[in-house]
Amino acid sequence: MRIVIETEPGNIVVDLYPDRAPVTVENFMRYVNERRFLGTCFYRVVHMDNQPDNNIKIEVIQGGLKEDNHTQSLPPIPHETTEMTGILHEDGVISMARNEPGTASSEFFICINDQPELDFGGKRNPDGQGFAAFGKVIEGMDVVRKIQSLPAKGQFLISEVLIKNILRVAN
């Protein structure tokens, strides 16, 4: 299953893996199919020099509804670990942001470079459960890197990058 994330700096084409991460892909596609991501944004960029309080460094861009109690939010989904799916947080992998396991809903991120500390057993989250990866960018990593390089205050973009649309496309 393939989607395209349309942004001002360019399109990001992602292959999703419903056979390996069915719950997570179904949730993400419900947001897409019900047009809940229209007008949302990429708002957070994490790179090696903007996470001084973290011993375990990561590199990602994050997008979604942004607000915790957004009117377009759906209920959280069960956590599909990388141990269950076999989808590791490599360069270009898309995954769900969360607080505790089972709290992922609308926020997602794309890895820049390999991020093994986000996998099951990784140390980025103290619970060791990692994050729910569910697909991989196949075109547009230049766009992802461009978004990551935009001016930010801490980890938040000074000017958010509008997600004009997310559409399912033919493979």
trRosetta pair geometry for C-beta under 8 A, 3 or more apart (Angstrom, degrees):
i j d omega theta_ij theta_ji phi_ij phi_ji
1 15 7.2 123 73 -163 47 59
1 16 4.5 -35 82 62 102 103
1 17 7.9 -158 38 -61 93 16
1 18 5.6 55 3 -14 133 115
1 25 6.9 111 58 -171 143 133
1 29 7.5 -37 156 -83 151 133
1 168 6.9 -47 -175 -141 95 107
1 171 7.4 -93 -109 -62 17 110
2 13 6.5 2 -174 -175 107 94
2 14 7.0 160 -153 83 60 45
2 15 5.5 -33 -97 -101 78 60
2 16 7.1 -175 -88 12 25 80
2 138 7.7 -53 -128 29 110 134
2 168 7.1 111 82 -162 54 62
2 169 5.1 -58 104 70 104 84
2 170 7.1 4 54 107 122 17
2 171 5.0 143 -9 -92 124 67
3 13 7.4 173 90 -151 44 51
3 14 5.2 -12 61 60 89 95
3 16 6.3 47 -3 -25 106 114
3 32 6.4 -98 -123 -117 136 156
3 135 7.9 21 27 171 107 169
3 166 5.7 14 175 179 125 92
3 167 6.5 161 -155 83 75 37
3 168 5.5 -48 -98 -98 76 49
3 169 6.6 128 -127 12 23 85
4 11 5.2 -12 -172 -169 108 119
4 12 7.1 148 -160 74 56 45
4 13 5.1 -23 -102 -99 79 72
4 14 7.6 165 -92 17 30 73
4 166 7.2 -179 86 -149 45 51
4 167 5.5 -9 53 58 89 88
4 169 5.3 43 -14 -17 106 133
5 11 6.7 148 74 -160 52 61
5 12 4.2 -12 56 59 107 101
5 13 7.9 -156 20 -71 71 27
5 14 6.7 41 -13 -7 104 116
5 140 7.7 177 56 118 94 164
5 163 6.1 -55 -169 -141 96 104
5 166 5.1 -11 -105 -105 67 89
6 11 5.5 -24 -104 -104 58 87
6 163 7.1 102 71 -171 59 59
6 164 4.3 -64 108 64 105 106
6 165 4.6 18 40 53 123 80
6 166 7.2 -157 16 -77 76 38
6 167 7.2 33 -17 4 112 102
7 10 6.4 2 70 58 89 36
7 11 7.1 159 28 -93 71 34
7 12 6.9 30 6 -6 114 101
7 42 7.0 -1 -114 0 144 118
7 143 6.6 137 58 177 123 129
7 147 7.4 -11 137 -76 164 126
7 161 5.4 22 -163 158 127 110
7 162 6.6 152 -143 83 72 57
7 163 5.9 -43 -87 -106 86 50
7 164 6.4 172 -99 2 28 90
8 161 6.4 -137 36 -157 101 82
8 162 5.9 70 -24 51 108 96
8 164 7.2 121 -51 -38 63 113
9 143 5.2 146 110 -145 105 88
9 146 5.1 -172 175 104 147 135
9 147 6.3 -167 39 -64 152 82
9 161 6.5 -38 0 -143 111 129
10 140 6.1 -176 120 -133 109 98
10 142 7.3 -1 70 90 157 94
10 143 4.0 -133 73 -93 110 124
10 146 7.5 80 23 42 116 146
11 139 7.3 17 105 109 95 106
11 140 5.6 -107 107 -90 55 136
11 143 6.9 -164 68 -36 23 166
12 110 7.4 -84 -176 -78 151 164
12 137 5.8 -56 -174 -126 97 113
12 139 7.4 174 -155 94 36 63
12 140 3.7 -165 -112 115 52 149
12 141 8.0 89 -131 -66 93 35
12 143 5.3 -133 -69 79 89 133
12 144 6.2 87 -112 -56 129 91
13 137 6.9 103 75 -157 51 66
13 138 5.4 -59 104 63 100 86
13 139 3.9 27 38 50 118 99
13 140 5.6 136 13 -2 68 118
13 169 7.5 -57 -133 47 101 140
14 94 5.5 19 -148 -17 142 144
14 135 4.9 71 165 134 106 132
14 136 6.7 171 -153 87 76 24
14 137 5.3 -45 -97 -93 78 52
14 138 6.9 145 -118 7 23 81
15 135 5.5 -173 95 -161 49 96
15 136 5.7 -8 57 58 93 76
15 138 5.3 61 -16 -29 102 125
15 171 7.8 60 -116 -121 97 101
16 21 8.0 -104 -179 65 83 108
16 25 4.9 123 166 -127 122 113
16 28 7.0 -163 -123 81 141 138
16 29 7.4 156 117 -58 173 105
16 94 7.8 -53 -98 63 76 130
16 134 6.0 1 -150 140 86 91
16 135 3.9 -52 -105 -84 50 131
17 20 4.2 -14 144 39 120 110
17 21 5.5 72 87 21 94 94
17 25 6.6 -147 73 -63 44 135
17 85 7.3 110 103 -174 131 117
17 87 6.1 171 50 -78 153 137
17 134 6.0 -155 48 -176 87 52
17 135 5.6 179 -2 -88 80 60
17 136 7.9 43 -30 -2 111 86
18 21 7.1 -81 -118 69 25 61
18 22 5.5 57 -176 -108 69 63
18 25 4.2 -128 -94 91 72 158
18 26 7.1 90 -133 -51 103 72
18 29 8.0 0 -87 -21 119 141
19 22 7.2 21 -120 -66 12 90
20 85 4.6 87 156 -162 95 88
20 86 6.2 -95 -154 51 127 94
20 87 5.8 119 126 -39 139 110
20 134 7.8 175 87 -136 93 56
21 24 4.3 -31 158 45 111 117
21 25 5.4 118 96 -24 86 95
21 80 5.0 145 -140 108 85 153
21 85 4.7 12 -71 -118 89 141
21 87 6.2 -46 -39 9 123 142
21 132 6.5 131 -152 176 129 94
21 133 6.9 -143 -66 97 154 52
21 134 4.0 -127 93 -116 151 84
21 135 7.8 -112 49 -38 133 66
22 25 6.1 -61 -139 42 26 105
22 26 6.0 27 164 -21 65 111
22 80 7.9 152 44 -87 56 154
23 26 5.9 -57 -148 36 25 111
23 27 6.5 25 154 -19 61 108
23 77 5.5 158 156 174 106 123
23 78 5.6 -47 172 61 164 94
23 80 5.5 161 51 -42 111 122
24 27 5.8 -54 -151 35 30 112
24 28 6.4 27 154 -16 65 107
24 77 6.6 154 -93 107 54 149
24 80 5.2 -106 -26 32 114 129
24 96 5.9 -131 -143 -26 115 130
24 104 7.4 -4 -119 107 95 146
24 132 4.7 -174 -91 149 142 127
24 134 4.1 -141 112 -79 127 140
25 28 5.7 -56 -145 39 33 110
25 29 6.0 27 158 -15 68 110
25 134 5.2 -179 -63 -178 76 125
25 135 7.2 105 -99 -47 100 107
26 29 5.9 -59 -142 42 26 107
26 30 6.4 35 154 -28 62 102
27 30 5.8 -52 -153 26 29 113
27 31 7.1 29 150 -15 61 100
27 74 6.8 -170 -155 86 89 140
27 77 4.7 -80 -69 -51 150 151
27 96 7.9 25 87 -92 136 141
27 104 7.6 101 113 117 162 101
27 105 7.6 -127 179 -151 131 36
28 31 5.8 -54 -162 33 36 111
28 32 6.5 32 144 -16 68 107
28 96 7.8 -132 -66 -78 107 103
28 108 7.0 55 -113 -70 116 143
28 134 6.5 169 -8 99 144 151
29 32 5.1 -50 -144 40 42 115
29 33 5.7 38 158 -18 74 107
29 168 7.2 41 -136 -71 101 121
30 33 5.9 -52 -133 42 28 106
30 34 5.9 10 168 0 64 115
30 36 7.6 18 123 10 70 133
30 74 6.4 51 106 -61 131 166
31 34 6.5 -68 -137 51 19 96
31 36 4.3 -90 -150 61 69 117
31 37 5.3 72 151 -38 106 98
31 72 7.7 82 -136 153 89 110
31 74 6.9 -122 -71 -2 86 126
31 106 6.2 131 -101 -126 144 85
31 166 7.7 24 113 66 96 140
32 35 7.7 19 173 -76 30 34
32 36 7.8 -56 -39 38 18 83
32 37 6.3 -9 -92 13 53 126
32 166 4.9 -94 -116 106 97 109
32 167 7.2 149 -171 -106 111 19
32 168 6.4 105 139 -41 139 89
33 168 7.6 12 -77 -17 80 124
35 38 4.9 8 175 -21 89 120
36 65 7.4 -38 153 -76 98 114
36 72 4.1 151 -157 179 96 119
36 74 7.4 -39 -121 -30 176 102
36 106 7.3 -107 130 -124 125 121
37 40 4.8 -75 -163 18 63 129
37 64 7.4 -77 -119 -136 95 48
37 65 7.7 -107 -110 -65 59 74
37 72 8.0 172 -60 143 33 148
37 106 8.0 174 -87 -164 83 103
37 163 5.8 -57 161 113 102 138
37 165 7.6 105 97 -153 100 34
37 166 4.9 12 82 15 147 121
38 163 7.9 -138 -130 103 20 91
38 165 6.3 3 -107 -104 77 67
39 162 7.2 -41 -144 -154 42 98
39 163 7.5 4 72 70 7 76
40 63 6.4 108 131 170 109 97
40 64 6.0 -60 174 164 143 19
40 65 5.6 -73 -118 -90 126 40
40 66 6.9 173 -156 -13 91 96
40 162 8.0 133 87 -155 31 54
40 163 4.8 -8 76 45 78 121
41 63 6.0 -135 117 -140 36 96
41 66 6.7 12 53 -47 94 129
41 160 4.0 37 161 159 152 121
41 161 5.7 143 -165 72 88 46
41 162 5.4 -49 -101 -102 91 35
41 163 5.7 -163 -93 -3 27 84
42 45 7.7 58 154 -63 106 85
42 61 5.3 4 -163 162 127 114
42 62 6.8 138 -152 84 73 34
42 63 3.9 -57 -92 -77 60 109
42 147 5.3 0 109 -171 156 142
42 157 7.0 72 115 -15 79 148
42 160 6.7 168 77 -169 49 77
42 161 4.2 -4 52 58 102 109
42 163 6.7 109 -25 -53 73 96
43 62 6.8 -49 60 92 70 84
43 63 6.5 120 6 -111 72 56
43 66 5.4 56 8 -105 157 118
43 156 6.1 -11 158 -146 84 82
43 157 5.6 -128 -155 28 41 105
43 160 4.6 -18 -100 -120 79 111
43 161 7.8 -150 -65 30 43 69
44 60 7.8 16 110 102 98 93
44 61 6.9 151 87 -164 60 49
44 62 3.8 -4 62 51 112 111
44 63 7.8 -157 32 -60 80 41
44 109 7.7 -53 81 -103 111 109
44 155 5.2 19 -158 143 89 98
44 156 5.8 -38 -101 -99 67 59
44 157 7.2 -119 -73 -12 19 85
45 50 7.5 55 102 56 80 152
45 60 7.8 -164 -147 95 41 50
45 61 5.3 -12 -105 -110 73 77
45 62 7.7 -151 -67 19 33 75
45 147 6.6 -167 -91 135 118 78
45 148 4.8 151 -151 -137 115 53
45 149 7.9 -142 -170 -19 153 18
45 150 6.7 164 -31 53 158 85
45 152 5.2 -138 52 -62 114 150
45 155 6.3 -164 66 -167 49 63
45 156 7.9 141 24 -109 73 12
45 157 6.0 82 -7 -64 109 87
46 50 6.5 -140 -139 76 49 105
46 51 6.0 37 -157 -52 99 124
46 58 5.7 24 121 90 135 86
46 59 6.1 -162 102 -127 81 31
46 60 5.0 20 47 47 111 76
46 61 7.7 -166 22 -79 70 33
46 62 7.4 49 -9 -15 103 106
46 148 8.0 -55 52 -138 40 101
46 155 5.4 6 -84 -138 74 116
47 50 5.7 62 53 18 74 103
47 51 8.0 180 71 -8 33 99
47 59 5.4 37 -117 -122 55 92
47 112 7.7 -26 -101 72 82 142
47 148 6.0 111 -64 174 113 108
48 51 7.7 -87 -162 31 21 100
48 57 5.4 44 -127 176 66 144
48 59 6.6 -22 -45 -74 72 106
50 152 6.7 13 -124 92 165 130
50 154 6.2 128 -176 -176 110 39
50 155 5.4 148 132 -79 122 69
51 54 4.3 -27 155 33 112 118
51 57 5.8 151 69 -122 129 76
51 58 7.4 55 -11 38 170 70
51 155 7.0 49 -77 -74 81 120
54 57 6.2 132 103 -84 110 51
54 58 7.8 -49 129 8 153 85
54 124 7.7 17 -167 -141 128 76
56 117 4.8 -178 -177 -176 125 158
56 122 7.7 131 -176 165 151 93
56 123 5.0 180 -74 97 150 97
56 124 4.8 -140 111 -91 135 62
58 111 7.8 -82 -176 -127 101 84
58 115 5.2 50 -140 -139 96 124
58 117 6.5 -127 -77 70 99 115
58 118 6.4 79 -119 -52 137 111
58 124 5.9 32 -46 -113 128 141
59 111 7.0 78 86 -166 74 61
59 112 4.1 -82 129 71 109 100
59 113 5.4 49 57 37 134 106
59 115 6.8 -150 44 -79 69 114
59 148 7.0 39 -178 -149 94 147
60 109 4.2 24 172 172 132 126
60 110 6.3 152 -156 72 79 41
60 111 5.6 -41 -98 -101 88 43
60 112 6.3 -175 -89 9 31 86
60 115 7.1 10 -58 -67 100 163
60 148 8.0 -172 122 -103 16 116
61 109 6.4 169 83 -152 38 77
61 110 5.4 -5 53 50 89 94
61 112 7.1 72 -15 -32 84 114
61 144 5.9 -159 17 -161 133 79
61 147 5.0 48 -121 106 157 122
61 148 5.2 -114 -63 -73 106 82
62 97 5.9 48 -140 -57 123 141
62 107 6.3 14 -178 -180 108 102
62 108 7.1 173 -149 93 66 35
62 109 4.2 -34 -95 -93 76 97
63 107 7.4 177 94 -149 31 64
63 108 6.2 -19 65 65 75 80
63 109 7.5 143 17 -93 62 48
63 161 7.7 -70 -96 73 120 97
63 163 6.0 103 179 -48 142 131
64 97 7.2 -125 -2 31 147 122
64 106 4.5 135 -174 132 119 83
64 107 3.8 -139 32 -106 159 50
64 108 5.6 130 -63 14 110 69
65 70 4.0 -131 161 30 132 168
65 72 5.7 -167 -111 71 131 107
65 73 6.0 -141 64 -73 169 81
65 106 4.4 16 3 123 113 148
65 107 7.0 -92 36 -67 75 73
66 70 7.1 98 60 -64 62 134
66 107 7.6 108 -78 -97 29 104
67 70 4.2 123 72 -64 101 89
67 73 8.0 -110 91 -45 80 120
68 73 7.8 11 159 -74 34 158
69 73 6.8 -103 -155 14 27 147
70 73 4.7 120 65 -34 83 98
70 106 7.0 -66 51 45 134 163
72 106 7.2 96 106 -110 93 153
73 105 5.6 23 -160 150 96 140
73 106 5.5 -105 -117 -21 73 133
74 105 5.9 178 68 -164 69 94
74 106 6.9 128 28 -63 81 95
75 105 7.0 -133 135 -117 18 108
76 98 8.0 93 -146 -128 118 104
76 102 6.0 83 134 155 125 59
76 103 4.8 -60 -134 -146 151 30
76 104 6.0 114 -152 60 88 37
76 105 4.8 -72 -92 -67 62 92
77 96 7.8 -88 55 -145 117 171
77 102 7.4 -133 98 -146 34 51
77 104 5.7 -44 49 80 91 91
77 105 7.0 148 -2 -96 82 47
78 102 5.7 -16 -123 -111 43 85
79 98 7.1 46 -102 -115 108 177
79 101 4.0 -69 -14 -163 159 88
79 102 5.1 -79 -22 -52 98 55
79 104 6.8 115 -97 6 74 114
79 129 6.2 20 148 158 151 134
79 132 5.8 -146 -156 -59 63 117
80 84 5.3 -115 -167 79 72 134
80 85 5.4 68 152 -44 110 117
80 132 4.7 83 59 -135 78 111
80 134 7.5 80 74 -80 132 98
81 84 4.8 103 58 4 75 98
81 85 7.1 -172 92 6 40 89
81 120 4.3 64 175 -79 117 121
81 129 5.7 -107 -98 -174 114 76
81 130 5.6 96 -148 58 85 109
81 132 7.0 -74 -82 -92 24 70
82 85 5.9 -66 -132 53 36 95
82 86 7.1 112 179 -75 65 5
82 87 6.0 -113 -129 71 80 58
82 88 5.7 79 -165 -98 134 51
82 89 7.0 -79 -83 -23 147 83
82 118 8.0 101 -32 115 141 71
82 119 4.3 -73 55 -147 158 81
82 120 4.6 -151 54 -7 87 92
82 130 5.2 -54 7 114 108 156
82 131 7.7 39 -36 66 104 51
82 132 7.9 -168 -51 -118 65 33
82 133 5.7 43 -92 20 96 113
83 119 7.9 110 -45 171 69 90
83 120 3.9 -57 -27 54 99 168
83 121 7.5 96 -60 -17 116 100
83 130 7.8 139 -14 30 86 136
84 120 7.9 121 -1 -52 70 147
85 132 7.5 97 -9 -154 145 69
85 133 6.5 -163 86 70 143 85
85 134 7.4 -83 -155 -94 164 58
87 93 6.6 150 163 -146 99 127
87 133 4.0 -148 114 101 111 115
87 134 6.7 127 82 -81 166 22
87 135 7.8 -3 -157 -33 151 19
87 136 7.8 -151 -157 -46 111 100
88 93 7.1 -134 101 -63 46 163
88 114 7.8 6 133 -150 111 96
88 116 7.0 -12 -174 -107 114 71
88 119 5.4 -15 -139 -92 79 130
88 133 6.8 26 121 30 4 166
89 93 5.2 -145 -136 69 44 142
89 95 6.2 -21 -104 -40 99 149
89 111 5.1 145 -179 -73 85 153
89 114 7.0 112 108 -167 69 56
89 115 4.1 -63 130 73 121 92
89 116 6.6 177 63 -85 99 26
89 118 4.0 51 -28 73 172 116
89 119 5.4 -143 10 -55 102 80
89 122 7.8 -12 26 -46 136 160
89 130 7.6 -153 -24 -166 125 115
89 131 7.0 66 -75 57 130 107
89 133 5.7 -154 -76 -72 68 133
90 93 5.2 99 51 -27 60 117
90 111 6.6 141 93 91 22 145
90 114 4.9 -22 -130 -109 60 82
90 115 7.6 -162 -87 25 16 67
90 136 7.4 1 70 -118 100 123
91 111 6.1 -129 -117 112 25 101
91 112 6.7 20 -134 -162 77 29
91 113 5.2 -9 -88 -113 96 17
91 114 5.8 -50 -33 -53 77 58
91 141 7.2 34 160 -134 100 143
92 110 6.7 -21 -151 -174 34 100
92 111 6.5 -34 28 70 19 86
92 136 5.0 58 119 -169 102 83
92 137 3.8 -119 -161 47 98 96
92 138 7.7 104 172 -60 141 33
92 141 5.5 -62 -91 -90 105 117
92 144 7.4 169 -109 22 65 166
93 110 7.2 166 84 -151 36 57
93 111 4.7 18 51 22 83 123
93 115 7.8 -130 51 38 117 105
93 133 5.0 -16 168 -146 125 122
93 135 7.2 151 -155 88 60 40
93 136 5.1 -36 -99 -100 57 81
93 137 7.7 -108 -53 6 16 79
94 108 5.9 16 -178 171 97 121
94 109 7.3 172 -149 88 57 36
94 110 5.2 -26 -96 -97 72 76
94 111 7.9 -137 -70 4 28 78
94 133 7.1 123 81 -152 42 68
94 134 6.3 -55 94 63 90 75
94 135 4.6 -6 47 68 112 92
94 136 6.7 -160 6 -83 81 25
94 137 6.8 111 -41 -42 98 78
95 108 6.7 160 83 -158 33 77
95 109 5.8 -23 64 62 83 82
95 110 7.9 149 19 -93 72 30
95 111 7.0 49 4 -35 116 100
95 118 6.7 126 81 153 171 134
95 131 4.6 76 159 123 131 119
95 132 6.0 152 -161 81 82 44
95 133 4.3 -43 -93 -93 101 60
95 134 6.7 134 -108 8 46 75
96 104 3.8 48 149 -155 134 142
96 107 7.0 97 -166 84 65 62
96 108 5.6 -49 -104 -104 48 73
96 109 7.9 104 -153 18 6 77
96 131 6.1 -169 67 -179 63 95
96 132 4.5 3 33 61 113 103
96 134 7.0 46 -27 -5 94 120
97 104 6.7 146 78 -121 39 90
97 107 3.8 -48 52 112 120 111
97 108 6.4 -151 -4 -91 86 16
97 109 5.5 87 -58 -19 97 106
97 131 7.1 -21 -102 -139 30 130
98 101 7.0 61 137 -101 148 28
98 102 7.8 110 -161 47 138 25
98 103 4.8 128 -161 72 94 87
98 104 4.1 -61 -79 -66 110 81
98 107 7.8 175 -60 68 43 106
98 131 6.5 168 21 -124 104 84
98 132 7.4 69 -21 7 133 100
99 103 4.8 -34 47 85 85 156
100 103 4.9 89 57 -15 72 127
100 127 7.1 94 -140 -34 65 159
101 127 6.4 -135 -24 125 102 153
101 129 4.7 -32 -73 110 122 170
104 107 7.4 -119 -148 56 73 78
104 131 7.9 112 -80 -155 134 80
104 132 5.9 -97 -5 27 168 129
109 131 7.9 -18 46 161 114 161
110 137 6.2 51 -152 -38 127 125
110 144 5.2 -100 108 -133 140 131
111 114 7.3 33 155 -126 135 21
111 115 4.7 -135 -138 6 123 124
111 118 7.1 -147 -92 37 122 154
112 141 8.0 135 -117 -163 77 97
112 144 6.3 -177 -84 136 99 114
112 145 6.3 121 -129 -92 126 74
112 148 5.7 9 -48 -63 160 163
115 118 4.5 27 127 7 110 118
115 119 7.8 154 108 -24 69 80
115 124 7.8 10 171 -40 104 148
116 119 5.3 -37 -162 11 55 120
116 122 6.0 178 138 -99 57 114
117 122 3.9 131 -171 -170 35 114
117 123 5.3 -54 -148 48 102 71
117 124 4.3 107 136 -36 103 97
118 122 5.4 -25 5 76 11 168
118 124 5.4 -6 -82 25 59 146
118 125 8.0 66 -130 -6 54 100
118 130 5.7 88 153 -152 46 87
118 131 5.0 -31 179 21 98 113
118 133 7.8 100 122 -56 113 107
119 122 4.8 114 54 -34 59 117
119 130 4.7 -34 159 -119 20 146
119 131 8.0 -66 -85 37 25 70
119 133 7.9 -23 -102 -14 72 128
120 128 7.2 47 -172 154 55 71
120 129 6.3 -28 -121 -166 74 35
120 130 4.2 -89 -64 7 40 133
121 128 5.7 14 -112 -171 28 96
121 130 6.9 -3 25 -42 47 114
122 125 7.2 62 91 29 92 78
122 128 7.1 159 55 -142 42 53
122 130 5.2 85 27 -93 107 92
123 126 7.9 21 -165 -97 59 40
123 128 7.5 -6 -94 -98 45 73
124 130 7.9 72 47 -118 103 57
125 128 7.0 -140 89 -34 82 20
125 129 6.6 -52 94 48 131 74
125 130 6.8 173 37 -89 120 20
125 131 7.4 127 -13 -51 138 82
137 140 5.9 -109 -167 68 116 88
137 141 5.4 130 115 -70 138 82
137 144 6.4 -72 -85 -34 172 143
140 143 4.3 -28 -173 26 88 120
140 144 6.4 96 130 -22 80 89
141 144 5.1 -44 -148 34 46 118
141 145 6.2 46 153 -18 70 101
142 145 5.9 -53 -147 40 31 109
142 146 6.3 37 150 -24 63 106
143 146 5.5 -52 -147 34 31 115
143 147 6.5 34 153 -20 64 102
144 147 5.9 -54 -153 33 29 110
144 148 6.5 29 150 -19 63 106
145 148 5.5 -51 -147 36 35 114
145 149 6.4 30 155 -18 65 108
146 149 5.9 -62 -151 37 30 108
146 150 7.3 50 149 -44 61 90
147 150 5.9 -34 -162 -4 37 116
147 157 7.9 -53 -177 -87 81 139
147 161 5.3 -66 -127 -13 110 163
150 157 5.6 22 99 -133 123 107
150 158 7.5 -138 144 35 98 86
150 159 7.1 -101 169 60 132 86
150 161 7.1 163 -1 -52 163 112
151 157 7.3 93 87 -155 54 65
151 158 4.7 -17 108 14 100 128
151 159 7.4 54 64 16 97 88
152 155 6.4 -16 163 -161 139 15
152 156 5.9 152 -162 77 96 30
152 157 5.2 -59 -101 -96 86 39
152 158 6.1 -155 -108 -22 27 76
153 156 5.8 -24 64 68 78 87
153 158 5.8 94 -18 -80 92 83
157 160 5.2 127 80 -91 124 46
157 161 6.6 -73 170 -15 176 81
163 166 6.4 -5 170 -43 120 94
